[in-house]
Amino acid sequence: MNEDELVAAIAAVAGPSNARVRLGIGDDAAIWQPSRSHRSVITTDVLIEDVHFTRAWMSLHDIGVRAMAANLSDVAAMGGRPVLTTVAIGVPATITGDMLLECYRGLADTARSCGAAVVGGDLSRAPVLTISITVVGEVRPSNVKRRDGARPGDVLAVTGPLGASRAGLTHLRGEVVLEGAVADAALRAFRTPVARCDEGRFLGASRHVHAMMDCSDGLSTDLTRLVRASGAGARVEWVPAAEAASVAAAALGRSVDAFVLAGGEDFELLIAVAPRAFAHLSARFDARFGRPLLRLGVVEADERLVVVKQGVEEPLSPSGWDHFS
């Protein structure tokens, strides 16, 4: 296929736009109608083959899912609702038109699952597969959640257990062999993560949630960012480990901390909640999503970060993903 044929095929894969999009794929730019009562939330991310993913371990459809989920998660972490997205892809010669469309199906299906539409982008030749995504969302001014609002005494919690994605990566690297349902869960977490879009909007609507962000770079790194932005510290008393993380750590004879504190790419949401409201909010969250919020610890007035292990406090240092370390 030539470029025009590819664009037409991509438009078919992307499907119809939502009502806010007045002009989608096919022109020089997209046009959309922002809500007068909302703020716009905009995020951009780039994923590069053999840096963020490898085609040996996942299908092109999975690569599309994973790339889009990473961006949607950033909007969810602000309490926002994704509306539209643009996708620019650098395509190596080893990828055919049909293969590229399979990647777009993963991108478009994942965007639609959170109510967003793919409305445009760009195509180019590149040495390796490169995907750059911009997502535009919207949020009521009263529902905006930032990472700098945590207050001393707040309860720290996450929306789900951590470490499954790292367990999937460890399995694919051949460092450990997971089996059955545990292997399936780990590989799903790594290949096709789910952005917590509905959860982000639910938590964003609560005035008792003082700060929020996602755990894409690992809990130790992202919690450090949250409390430092808030001019505070944290005491982590418990970190919920996914079953796959516990199994992988045990098989390797290692602490599960390497999976839950440093793993990253879990895309669960990290929140700081007013202490008196936490039990009620968790019960409401459980009623809505079928699982409670998982309490990690508390925000401290001083700027120390500690994790409690077997009753002993130890310093907690960032050990998650960093592109430049």
Summary of the structure (lengths in Angstrom):
residues: 325
radius of gyration: 20.1
end to end distance: 40.6
largest distance: 63.5
contacts: 1161
relative contact order: 0.16
helix: 36%
strand: 26%
